[in-house]
Amino acid sequence: MDFVAFCLGNINIYWYGLIIVCSLLIGLVISKILFKIYGENFSPMWDLLVWMIPAGLIGARIFFVIMHIDVYASNLIQIFCIWQGGLSIYGALFGFLMTSIVFLHKYDYNLWLWFDLMMPALLFGLTVLQLANFMMQFSLGTPLGLDIPNDHSLAEYVEYRYRPTGFEAYQYFQPVALYQAFAYSIVFIISILVLLFNRKYKFLAEGTTFLFSIMLMAIIRFCIGFMYFSVNKDMLLYPMQWIALTVMIMTVLVYIAKRFQHN
């Protein structure tokens, strides 16, 4: 698939960027609907976005550089070449989260309720992002056998130029991005339904939908991590799996602390 959607003079407009912008706009629509259902003022969201988007990009880049410090240590200037790719979804989420906490506390908004109402938009964005990764072959799973059987199991055909070094003979790989997109879409639907039912029946405390969704996202990332391609097979867990495991533990601790605070 060609990465460039079209050109404006000498400026290339990439499919990946267009997909991210479209998912952001649709996510804002989803959030606005939920804010309206819950009777919350959506206007401050525009002010939050002014800080949240650059913070997410900076966090995404920093996390990626840390995870690949061996690549950037010999050429530090490459750290700033963000247009060449290299962003971490965990870093982006961390940037979003920290910015939101500071903003919501500063202006005395209901932090946990806002996190609940923003969560479906985030899940929608992650779903679309993984679909884009699948279509553009950015995320590769473990290679499938050269004599792959015709049993209708899912597989991703990878063009020769995108195949890892030493694995050029393999045509099909585990479609890890597609698996994640499907899993995130399920969590997205669940979060929407929970919020709608909770608005009427109020059976969950504020923040529960957010924490539950974060936990499921981390579990999904941890489990699918075993199917990701890596030349280092001696590692017990890959770096992203350690991060996912840490997120799971922190989510449980925050939930317990939140319950004790209410009691």
Secondary structure as UniProt FT lines:
FT   STRAND          4..8
FT   TURN            9..10
FT   STRAND          11..14
FT   HELIX           15..37
FT   TURN            38..39
FT   HELIX           44..67
FT   HELIX           69..72
FT   TURN            73..74
FT   HELIX           76..80
FT   HELIX           82..84
FT   HELIX           89..106
FT   TURN            107..108
FT   HELIX           111..136
FT   TURN            146..147
FT   STRAND          156..157
FT   HELIX           160..162
FT   TURN            165..166
FT   TURN            168..169
FT   STRAND          172..173
FT   HELIX           176..201
FT   TURN            206..207
FT   HELIX           208..224
FT   HELIX           225..227
FT   HELIX           239..262
//
